[in-house]
């Protein structure tokens, strides 16, 4: 597809190189708070392998588990664009808060699933959660970040999430082995609700750039 792309002849003037560490130090508290929310949420979002293990424990055979994951992927793909458009109207923050709450519901379903239909519904809802949050998180960071740090903060958000993923799965594995399969999902649901509350009530509408936008 790159063969069909034509570059413009416009040139961009480069200014004085930005000192990243000084720039991050001067970040608005609200932006730092959101990055903390990302870390807290991700710390409870363990590997999807635990979802597969739980489905097996409830009675799904390996082929059925693959189909469950297929359902999750299809729903996520189908609803990603509609939810992205929805976030343009209701605001990124509202959609993220709702998404974190849905994640808590999903993990509660996996924690206390009494039967197979609940697991199927949990996988479907997990697809809804993914559609609501993956692209919207990046759009939210891009909106609230200072103009000169947008790319840096998008990278930093991914870095923080990546750093939290390893301990998230280690903690989940420990909780599973020590207390059973309910514990890691209950832990993830609680952290997700905490992240949703901090985002809902701790991050005001005003952006770091000093203008108002539809963030909530």
Order of alpha helices (4+ residues) and beta strands (2+ residues): alpha-alpha-alpha-alpha-alpha-alpha-alpha-alpha
